[in-house]
Amino acid sequence: MNRSFLFLLGSARQGGNTETLARAAAEQLPAGAEQRWLDLTRLPLADFTDARHSGGAWPEPGEPEAGNEALLRDATLAATDIVLVTPLYWYSVSSSTKAYLDHWTKWLYVPGLDFRARMAGRTLWGVTAMGDRAEALAQPLELMLGNTAAYMKMRYGGVLLGNGSGPGQVLDDTRALARAKTFFARQAPLARSTGE
Ligand SMILES: Cc1cc2nc3c(=O)[nH]c(=O)nc-3n(C[C@H](O)[C@H](O)[C@H](O)COP(=O)(O)O)c2cc1C
């Protein structure tokens, strides 16, 4: 199966360090690998409401899905590789990235969609810029993505980290740019939950 990478931009600003780093890594993808780039901040999702245990059908049959949600759901299911391109915000993912992941829970409950079964075996990756130089501070984000991948029985490619605060600063992080060259070449193992 041809690889098809879905890059989901989650920074709250345009042209930031995270996107720069992700594009450096994506440049190394083989020509045959498809790339699709979507900006989550330009495709806002409705506030997530948890109606899993409300007794009624959820989502309601025939509920008109917001266009952005349908677009993101279909793009997710069409990709072999999901790349969350999110800055480190408060040691975790950005709010648009989190809102997207919360909607995975909804999609798990859509009758007939088989979201979990269809996502199994695909690969989750992260690309993250952060202001602090201490990369260990990104561990909450790395664990969160790894456990998410494990819950979904996905592969996990890990997180490509880069340092930067002002736009463009990540280009000074030569270690991150070197890691970007081979990031997507790694064999992503099946994710393992830290709860195992
Ligand atoms: C709301 C917010 C929260 C942040 N939290 C952290 C943090 O917890 N740790 C950190 O190292 N940097 C933090 N930063 C700095 C960003 O990670 C840094 O500026 C990064 O380059 C932003 O990515 P971008 O250029 O792609 O927008 C935060 C920035 C913002 C705006």
The ligand as an ORCA input file, in Angstrom:
! r2SCAN-3c Opt
* xyz 0 1
  C       0.167     28.966     24.817
  C       1.635     28.661     24.751
  C       2.153     27.703     25.616
  C       3.500     27.366     25.554
  N       3.969     26.386     26.400
  C       5.265     26.004     26.300
  C       5.754     24.948     27.133
  O       5.043     24.355     27.941
  N       7.064     24.604     27.015
  C       7.889     25.215     26.120
  O       9.066     24.840     26.044
  N       7.440     26.206     25.279
  C       6.156     26.609     25.367
  N       5.679     27.600     24.530
  C       6.566     28.143     23.487
  C       6.292     27.482     22.134
  O       6.404     26.077     22.213
  C       7.282     27.995     21.083
  O       7.122     29.402     20.938
  C       7.132     27.325     19.720
  O       8.145     27.790     18.849
  C       5.774     27.663     19.107
  O       5.636     26.918     17.925
  P       5.252     27.613     16.513
  O       6.412     28.529     16.184
  O       5.120     26.493     15.577
  O       3.990     28.387     16.728
  C       4.357     27.992     24.605
  C       3.820     28.965     23.751
  C       2.482     29.286     23.811
  C       1.922     30.319     22.858
*
